[in-house]
Amino acid sequence: MIKPASLQLVEAETAEALAEAAVVEPRVFARSIAAPAGWPWEQARAAALEARHSAPLPVHEVAHQLRRLEAWRPGQPARFAAFYVRRAEVGDRLETEALLAGERHRVVFVSSAQERRRMRMLALVGLGAGLTMFAAMVGAGVARQAGEAAEARLAALEVSARSDLRKAQTLNRQRRLAAAIEDRDRGPGFDMPLSDLAWSARGKKPEARILAWHWEPGLSAVESRGKDSPFAAADRPVQRSGAPVRRGVWLWGVGPAAQAAEPVAAEPRR
């Protein structure tokens, strides 16, 4: 015999199950939008127009969001994702996940009232920023005279600092040069740079235009116009820089010459 209490429990559980089944999750429709190459704001504007024109429902019945799926790259098209949901299903706030091309995206929709409140808040913030800027502009006129005097003092200090820096650099170069001349072990001497300079002048192509010559121990470099090597000689390794130092001018590094092994004299045994 079934007790009445048990019947009431079964009926309550059935009602709860039916209520849970009646709750239907709002359906979010997602689609991918391709924007042509252009500036980021131009791509965003084109994607927004496409998202509104291709909405699955009339604009007043659907809420949509637009999201960039990849970073902007110069001269490359961009992909955007557009998410749509019925305004009647949003309520005050709808936070859910949408599936697009096998990837899940977290989206948040808010009601029109909350969106208006957010816009009013942004307008108040913008108004406050405008008032602050206006006050700063008014104060700038008052502080201009004091600022000009401070700028003049700062400019004088900068000129003095640059002069001191140039003097220190000149003194440092003189000290290094004197040390290299006094102690040949500490510096390469003049034979190597003169030899590298002579090779650059001797191995240069007749049509090449060399604008500058640089030297460091074991490596010399020249600045030349054009992407072709300015040297005709091939007894030293020559390598071009990865990017031009300025428009039409490339840096070419010249390695040291391969040294031939010196003959070893064998002494007869006594």
Residue pairs with C-beta under 8 A, 6 or more apart in sequence:
25 96
26 85
26 86
26 89
26 90
26 94
26 96
27 85
27 86
27 89
28 83
28 84
28 85
28 96
28 98
28 107
29 56
29 83
29 84
29 85
29 98
30 81
30 82
30 83
30 84
30 98
30 99
30 100
30 105
31 54
31 81
31 82
31 84
31 100
32 69
32 79
32 80
32 81
32 82
32 100
32 101
33 47
33 50
33 51
33 54
33 66
33 79
33 80
33 81
33 82
34 77
34 78
34 79
34 80
35 43
35 44
35 46
35 47
35 50
35 77
35 78
35 79
35 80
36 43
36 46
36 77
37 43
37 75
37 76
37 77
37 78
38 46
40 72
40 78
43 72
43 77
43 78
43 80
44 66
44 68
44 80
47 66
47 68
47 78
47 80
47 82
48 66
50 82
51 64
51 66
51 80
51 82
52 59
52 64
54 82
55 62
55 64
55 84
56 62
56 84
57 84
57 86
60 87
61 86
61 87
61 88
62 84
62 85
62 86
62 87
63 84
63 85
63 86
63 87
63 90
63 109
64 82
64 83
64 84
64 85
65 82
65 83
65 107
65 109
66 80
66 81
66 82
67 80
67 81
67 82
67 83
67 105
67 107
68 78
68 79
68 80
69 78
69 79
69 80
69 81
70 78
70 79
72 78
81 100
81 105
83 98
83 105
83 107
85 94
85 109
87 111
87 112
90 109
90 110
90 111
91 111
92 110
92 111
92 113
92 114
93 108
93 109
93 110
93 111
93 114
94 108
94 109
94 110
95 106
95 107
95 108
95 109
96 106
96 107
97 104
97 105
97 106
97 107
98 104
98 105
98 107
99 105
110 118
176 187
179 186
179 187
180 186
180 187
180 188
180 189
181 187
188 217
192 217
193 215
193 220
196 215
196 220
196 254
197 213
197 215
197 220
199 233
199 236
199 254
199 257
200 210
200 213
200 220
200 222
200 231
200 254
202 233
203 231
203 232
203 233
203 235
203 236
204 210
204 230
204 231
204 232
205 229
205 230
205 231
205 232
208 224
208 226
208 228
208 230
208 231
209 224
209 225
209 226
209 230
210 222
210 223
210 224
210 230
211 222
211 223
211 224
211 225
211 249
212 222
212 223
213 220
213 221
213 222
213 223
214 220
214 221
214 222
214 223
215 221
218 255
218 256
219 253
219 254
219 255
219 256
220 253
220 254
221 251
221 252
221 253
221 254
222 230
222 251
222 252
222 254
223 245
223 249
223 250
223 251
223 252
224 230
224 249
224 250
224 252
225 248
225 249
225 250
226 248
226 250
227 240
227 250
229 238
229 240
229 252
230 252
231 238
231 252
231 254
235 257
235 258
236 254
236 255
236 256
236 257
236 258
237 254
237 255
238 252
238 253
238 254
238 255
239 252
239 253
239 255
240 250
240 251
240 252
240 253
241 250
241 251
241 252
241 253
244 250
244 251
245 251
